[in-house]
Amino acid sequence: MGCTTERHDHHDVYAAQCPCREVLDLLANKWSALAIGAMEAGPQRFGALQRRLEGISPKVLTSTLRRLEDKGFVDRTVYPAVPLHVEYALTALGRSVAVPLAMLRTWVEDHLDEIRDAEPA
């Protein structure tokens, strides 16, 4: 049976209209998975995140952080300093999803050679 937007006991990520798909899309995105991993050690400033996530543009990082914040995975804190000091940190929900995402990142690193060996020459 399909998934609706109401709260209920059963969600089905395979159902076309289930809101689970939006969350899966966000979390399965490489930049989201990497940003969450980069914040596992604690709050990070935007510049530090951009340096850690080599190759991400400021626009994509901003969009990724906003989406993670909108879904409750990340808190954004602005400190009234000159210049403004902004930090991003994982919420409890963000820390809980960091665990399986860390396992996925580690699995990819551990199996990359096997994956490459399986590719056609």
N, CA and C atoms as a LAMMPS dump frame, in Angstrom:
ITEM: TIMESTEP
0
ITEM: NUMBER OF ATOMS
363
ITEM: BOX BOUNDS ff ff ff
-5.0000000000000000e+02 5.0000000000000000e+02
-5.0000000000000000e+02 5.0000000000000000e+02
-5.0000000000000000e+02 5.0000000000000000e+02
ITEM: ATOMS id mol type element x y z
1 1 1 N 0.836 -1.174 0
2 1 2 C 0 0 0
3 1 3 C 0.881 1.238 0
4 2 1 N 0.454 2.316 -0.628
5 2 2 C 1.229 3.535 -0.757
6 2 3 C 1.375 4.285 0.548
7 3 1 N 2.195 5.273 0.512
8 3 2 C 2.505 6.081 1.688
9 3 3 C 1.863 7.449 1.495
10 4 1 N 1.263 7.997 2.532
11 4 2 C 0.669 9.324 2.448
12 4 3 C 1.512 10.29 3.261
13 5 1 N 1.083 11.541 3.282
14 5 2 C 1.831 12.536 4.044
15 5 3 C 1.416 12.553 5.506
16 6 1 N 0.398 11.782 5.88
17 6 2 C -0.043 11.735 7.269
18 6 3 C 0.915 10.881 8.091
19 7 1 N 0.881 11.084 9.418
20 7 2 C 1.671 10.243 10.319
21 7 3 C 0.968 8.906 10.454
22 8 1 N 1.739 7.842 10.317
23 8 2 C 1.193 6.507 10.503
24 8 3 C 2.305 5.531 10.793
25 9 1 N 1.94 4.295 11.071
26 9 2 C 2.916 3.3 11.505
27 9 3 C 3.774 2.737 10.387
28 10 1 N 3.332 2.866 9.157
29 10 2 C 4.053 2.217 8.063
30 10 3 C 4.361 3.213 6.948
31 11 1 N 5.624 3.314 6.619
32 11 2 C 6.052 4.108 5.467
33 11 3 C 6.687 3.139 4.485
34 12 1 N 6.523 3.412 3.214
35 12 2 C 7.038 2.517 2.176
36 12 3 C 7.852 3.318 1.174
37 13 1 N 9.157 3.231 1.284
38 13 2 C 10.055 3.983 0.412
39 13 3 C 9.898 3.573 -1.05
40 14 1 N 9.322 2.393 -1.292
41 14 2 C 9.095 1.932 -2.661
42 14 3 C 7.831 2.52 -3.273
43 15 1 N 6.966 3.101 -2.468
44 15 2 C 5.729 3.711 -2.974
45 15 3 C 6.056 5.064 -3.604
46 16 1 N 5.539 5.281 -4.792
47 16 2 C 5.868 6.477 -5.57
48 16 3 C 5.579 7.779 -4.818
49 17 1 N 4.515 7.835 -4.072
50 17 2 C 4.125 9.083 -3.416
51 17 3 C 4.596 9.201 -1.968
52 18 1 N 5.37 8.248 -1.491
53 18 2 C 5.806 8.283 -0.098
54 18 3 C 6.841 9.389 0.118
55 19 1 N 6.65 10.218 1.144
56 19 2 C 7.627 11.263 1.438
57 19 3 C 9 10.708 1.833
58 20 1 N 9.066 9.413 2.108
59 20 2 C 10.357 8.786 2.405
60 20 3 C 11.342 9.007 1.261
61 21 1 N 10.815 9.027 0.049
62 21 2 C 11.699 9.159 -1.116
63 21 3 C 12.467 10.469 -1.113
64 22 1 N 11.842 11.529 -0.662
65 22 2 C 12.515 12.831 -0.606
66 22 3 C 13.688 12.775 0.376
67 23 1 N 13.474 12.117 1.513
68 23 2 C 14.532 11.99 2.514
69 23 3 C 15.636 11.071 1.994
70 24 1 N 15.251 9.97 1.356
71 24 2 C 16.243 9.057 0.776
72 24 3 C 17.076 9.778 -0.276
73 25 1 N 16.429 10.58 -1.105
74 25 2 C 17.138 11.348 -2.126
75 25 3 C 18.157 12.291 -1.482
76 26 1 N 17.768 12.941 -0.41
77 26 2 C 18.669 13.855 0.286
78 26 3 C 19.862 13.103 0.885
79 27 1 N 19.592 12.015 1.589
80 27 2 C 20.657 11.301 2.281
81 27 3 C 21.552 10.493 1.348
82 28 1 N 21.011 10.053 0.212
83 28 2 C 21.801 9.274 -0.739
84 28 3 C 22.67 10.173 -1.621
85 29 1 N 22.485 11.472 -1.526
86 29 2 C 23.287 12.421 -2.283
87 29 3 C 24.706 12.44 -1.72
88 30 1 N 25.696 12.38 -2.604
89 30 2 C 27.086 12.312 -2.124
90 30 3 C 27.461 13.496 -1.25
91 31 1 N 27.007 14.696 -1.598
92 31 2 C 27.401 15.865 -0.817
93 31 3 C 26.768 15.833 0.558
94 32 1 N 25.532 15.365 0.661
95 32 2 C 24.89 15.245 1.976
96 32 3 C 25.636 14.239 2.834
97 33 1 N 25.937 13.082 2.254
98 33 2 C 26.641 12.029 3
99 33 3 C 28.011 12.512 3.461
100 34 1 N 28.697 13.266 2.621
101 34 2 C 30.027 13.773 2.984
102 34 3 C 29.931 14.91 4.001
103 35 1 N 28.942 15.798 3.856
104 35 2 C 28.78 16.904 4.804
105 35 3 C 28.449 16.366 6.188
106 36 1 N 27.567 15.385 6.262
107 36 2 C 27.231 14.78 7.549
108 36 3 C 28.479 14.155 8.168
109 37 1 N 29.251 13.456 7.367
110 37 2 C 30.495 12.86 7.858
111 37 3 C 31.475 13.897 8.357
112 38 1 N 31.552 15.02 7.664
113 38 2 C 32.485 16.075 8.054
114 38 3 C 32.089 16.727 9.373
115 39 1 N 30.82 16.643 9.731
116 39 2 C 30.344 17.253 10.981
117 39 3 C 30.304 16.264 12.144
118 40 1 N 30.697 15.014 11.901
119 40 2 C 30.668 14.017 12.982
120 40 3 C 31.566 14.405 14.153
121 41 1 N 32.669 15.066 13.885
122 41 2 C 33.618 15.427 14.946
123 41 3 C 33.177 16.662 15.726
124 42 1 N 32.14 17.335 15.255
125 42 2 C 31.66 18.523 15.95
126 42 3 C 31.286 19.623 14.978
127 43 1 N 30.815 20.754 15.511
128 43 2 C 30.38 21.875 14.671
129 43 3 C 31.484 22.337 13.729
130 44 1 N 31.059 22.769 12.55
131 44 2 C 32.006 23.209 11.523
132 44 3 C 31.536 24.534 10.929
133 45 1 N 32.486 25.37 10.596
134 45 2 C 32.172 26.592 9.862
135 45 3 C 32.084 26.253 8.38
136 46 1 N 31.418 27.122 7.633
137 46 2 C 31.198 26.912 6.204
138 46 3 C 32.509 26.676 5.467
139 47 1 N 33.491 27.534 5.707
140 47 2 C 34.778 27.415 5.018
141 47 3 C 35.474 26.1 5.3
142 48 1 N 35.396 25.647 6.555
143 48 2 C 36.01 24.362 6.913
144 48 3 C 35.312 23.218 6.192
145 49 1 N 33.987 23.291 6.105
146 49 2 C 33.241 22.26 5.378
147 49 3 C 33.615 22.265 3.902
148 50 1 N 33.716 23.448 3.328
149 50 2 C 34.059 23.529 1.907
150 50 3 C 35.457 22.971 1.642
151 51 1 N 36.382 23.221 2.519
152 51 2 C 37.731 22.663 2.344
153 51 3 C 37.726 21.141 2.487
154 52 1 N 36.964 20.642 3.451
155 52 2 C 36.908 19.191 3.699
156 52 3 C 36.227 18.461 2.547
157 53 1 N 35.195 19.054 1.966
158 53 2 C 34.442 18.442 0.869
159 53 3 C 35.04 18.921 -0.455
160 54 1 N 36.236 18.486 -0.72
161 54 2 C 36.957 18.935 -1.909
162 54 3 C 36.088 18.812 -3.157
163 55 1 N 36.029 19.895 -3.923
164 55 2 C 35.301 19.886 -5.185
165 55 3 C 33.886 20.422 -5.113
166 56 1 N 33.37 20.715 -3.921
167 56 2 C 32.006 21.246 -3.811
168 56 3 C 32.043 22.76 -4.001
169 57 1 N 31.078 23.271 -4.743
170 57 2 C 30.997 24.718 -4.936
171 57 3 C 30.269 25.339 -3.743
172 58 1 N 30.506 26.623 -3.489
173 58 2 C 29.784 27.284 -2.393
174 58 3 C 28.267 27.193 -2.563
175 59 1 N 27.798 27.308 -3.789
176 59 2 C 26.356 27.247 -4.063
177 59 3 C 25.788 25.882 -3.696
178 60 1 N 26.465 24.813 -4.08
179 60 2 C 25.99 23.459 -3.787
180 60 3 C 26.082 23.178 -2.292
181 61 1 N 27.146 23.636 -1.641
182 61 2 C 27.269 23.434 -0.2
183 61 3 C 26.157 24.166 0.535
184 62 1 N 25.887 25.398 0.15
185 62 2 C 24.803 26.166 0.766
186 62 3 C 23.47 25.44 0.607
187 63 1 N 23.189 24.976 -0.593
188 63 2 C 21.943 24.252 -0.859
189 63 3 C 21.857 22.969 -0.047
190 64 1 N 22.956 22.229 0.021
191 64 2 C 22.995 20.972 0.78
192 64 3 C 22.747 21.227 2.256
193 65 1 N 23.421 22.219 2.82
194 65 2 C 23.252 22.53 4.231
195 65 3 C 21.833 22.996 4.54
196 66 1 N 21.247 23.774 3.651
197 66 2 C 19.862 24.225 3.84
198 66 3 C 18.894 23.054 3.839
199 67 1 N 19.07 22.138 2.895
200 67 2 C 18.194 20.967 2.83
201 67 3 C 18.349 20.1 4.076
202 68 1 N 19.585 19.91 4.539
203 68 2 C 19.814 19.123 5.757
204 68 3 C 19.216 19.817 6.982
205 69 1 N 19.297 21.138 7.007
206 69 2 C 18.705 21.895 8.109
207 69 3 C 17.179 21.812 8.06
208 70 1 N 16.608 21.949 6.878
209 70 2 C 15.149 21.897 6.714
210 70 3 C 14.56 20.564 7.17
211 71 1 N 15.315 19.49 7.01
212 71 2 C 14.837 18.153 7.392
213 71 3 C 15.216 17.788 8.826
214 72 1 N 15.923 18.672 9.517
215 72 2 C 16.231 18.436 10.917
216 72 3 C 17.504 17.663 11.193
217 73 1 N 18.374 17.524 10.199
218 73 2 C 19.633 16.799 10.387
219 73 3 C 20.756 17.707 10.882
220 74 1 N 20.633 19.005 10.616
221 74 2 C 21.692 19.972 10.919
222 74 3 C 21.1 21.207 11.584
223 75 1 N 21.807 21.727 12.562
224 75 2 C 21.473 23.022 13.172
225 75 3 C 22.457 24.055 12.668
226 76 1 N 21.953 25.235 12.374
227 76 2 C 22.786 26.367 11.961
228 76 3 C 22.734 27.387 13.077
229 77 1 N 23.912 27.764 13.599
230 77 2 C 23.98 28.735 14.676
231 77 3 C 24.79 29.932 14.219
232 78 1 N 24.202 31.11 14.378
233 78 2 C 24.876 32.359 14.024
234 78 3 C 25.318 33.033 15.313
235 79 1 N 26.608 33.313 15.41
236 79 2 C 27.162 34.004 16.569
237 79 3 C 27.366 35.468 16.204
238 80 1 N 26.878 36.385 17.046
239 80 2 C 26.96 37.82 16.727
240 80 3 C 28.369 38.374 16.93
241 81 1 N 29.207 38.113 15.99
242 81 2 C 30.577 38.64 16.014
243 81 3 C 30.779 39.434 14.727
244 82 1 N 31.877 40.123 14.631
245 82 2 C 32.211 40.844 13.404
246 82 3 C 33.523 40.289 12.889
247 83 1 N 33.522 39.611 11.737
248 83 2 C 32.339 39.285 10.926
249 83 3 C 31.512 38.182 11.59
250 84 1 N 30.293 37.979 11.075
251 84 2 C 29.418 36.953 11.629
252 84 3 C 30.106 35.598 11.634
253 85 1 N 29.872 34.855 12.67
254 85 2 C 30.445 33.523 12.824
255 85 3 C 29.274 32.544 12.772
256 86 1 N 29.26 31.673 11.759
257 86 2 C 28.178 30.711 11.579
258 86 3 C 28.757 29.307 11.672
259 87 1 N 28.11 28.47 12.467
260 87 2 C 28.527 27.078 12.587
261 87 3 C 27.37 26.155 12.254
262 88 1 N 27.735 25.027 11.695
263 88 2 C 26.77 23.979 11.37
264 88 3 C 27.119 22.76 12.208
265 89 1 N 26.091 22.151 12.808
266 89 2 C 26.312 20.991 13.671
267 89 3 C 25.197 19.98 13.455
268 90 1 N 25.532 18.719 13.638
269 90 2 C 24.531 17.669 13.534
270 90 3 C 23.582 17.736 14.721
271 91 1 N 22.304 17.513 14.46
272 91 2 C 21.311 17.351 15.516
273 91 3 C 21.371 15.897 15.972
274 92 1 N 20.546 15.521 16.919
275 92 2 C 20.468 14.117 17.34
276 92 3 C 20.065 13.245 16.15
277 93 1 N 19.148 13.742 15.341
278 93 2 C 18.725 13.004 14.145
279 93 3 C 19.894 12.869 13.171
280 94 1 N 20.655 13.937 13.003
281 94 2 C 21.825 13.914 12.129
282 94 3 C 22.887 12.946 12.62
283 95 1 N 23.101 12.921 13.938
284 95 2 C 24.08 11.983 14.497
285 95 3 C 23.62 10.539 14.309
286 96 1 N 22.311 10.305 14.384
287 96 2 C 21.826 8.934 14.217
288 96 3 C 21.995 8.449 12.783
289 97 1 N 21.822 9.327 11.805
290 97 2 C 22.002 8.904 10.413
291 97 3 C 23.479 8.892 10.026
292 98 1 N 24.32 9.572 10.788
293 98 2 C 25.758 9.575 10.509
294 98 3 C 26.343 8.176 10.618
295 99 1 N 25.793 7.355 11.485
296 99 2 C 26.317 5.999 11.694
297 99 3 C 26.198 5.15 10.425
298 100 1 N 25.001 4.976 9.862
299 100 2 C 24.935 4.168 8.63
300 100 3 C 25.652 4.825 7.451
301 101 1 N 25.662 6.157 7.396
302 101 2 C 26.377 6.814 6.299
303 101 3 C 27.884 6.599 6.424
304 102 1 N 28.407 6.586 7.634
305 102 2 C 29.835 6.305 7.832
306 102 3 C 30.149 4.883 7.381
307 103 1 N 29.257 3.96 7.684
308 103 2 C 29.458 2.577 7.252
309 103 3 C 29.47 2.489 5.726
310 104 1 N 28.595 3.232 5.069
311 104 2 C 28.549 3.235 3.602
312 104 3 C 29.833 3.837 3.029
313 105 1 N 30.285 4.966 3.585
314 105 2 C 31.524 5.579 3.09
315 105 3 C 32.699 4.627 3.259
316 106 1 N 32.786 3.974 4.401
317 106 2 C 33.87 3.021 4.652
318 106 3 C 33.776 1.835 3.699
319 107 1 N 32.577 1.345 3.468
320 107 2 C 32.385 0.213 2.56
321 107 3 C 32.879 0.589 1.159
322 108 1 N 32.535 1.777 0.691
323 108 2 C 32.965 2.224 -0.644
324 108 3 C 34.488 2.273 -0.718
325 109 1 N 35.126 2.855 0.296
326 109 2 C 36.593 2.933 0.302
327 109 3 C 37.22 1.54 0.327
328 110 1 N 36.647 0.641 1.127
329 110 2 C 37.2 -0.711 1.261
330 110 3 C 37.019 -1.572 0.016
331 111 1 N 35.994 -1.287 -0.774
332 111 2 C 35.669 -2.141 -1.918
333 111 3 C 35.912 -1.487 -3.28
334 112 1 N 36.477 -0.3 -3.291
335 112 2 C 36.667 0.414 -4.56
336 112 3 C 37.499 -0.375 -5.552
337 113 1 N 38.558 -1.024 -5.092
338 113 2 C 39.398 -1.792 -6.02
339 113 3 C 38.609 -2.945 -6.643
340 114 1 N 37.799 -3.633 -5.846
341 114 2 C 36.96 -4.719 -6.384
342 114 3 C 35.963 -4.189 -7.411
343 115 1 N 35.392 -3.035 -7.114
344 115 2 C 34.416 -2.429 -8.025
345 115 3 C 35.101 -2.069 -9.34
346 116 1 N 36.267 -1.467 -9.233
347 116 2 C 37.017 -1.103 -10.448
348 116 3 C 37.431 -2.344 -11.239
349 117 1 N 37.834 -3.412 -10.541
350 117 2 C 38.222 -4.653 -11.22
351 117 3 C 37.054 -5.268 -11.977
352 118 1 N 35.826 -5.037 -11.516
353 118 2 C 34.642 -5.602 -12.154
354 118 3 C 34.218 -4.829 -13.395
355 119 1 N 34.726 -3.605 -13.566
356 119 2 C 34.352 -2.769 -14.701
357 119 3 C 35.002 -3.325 -15.979
358 120 1 N 34.284 -3.17 -17.098
359 120 2 C 34.873 -3.594 -18.367
360 120 3 C 36.16 -2.828 -18.67
361 121 1 N 37.104 -3.477 -19.298
362 121 2 C 38.418 -2.875 -19.57
363 121 3 C 38.378 -1.762 -20.557
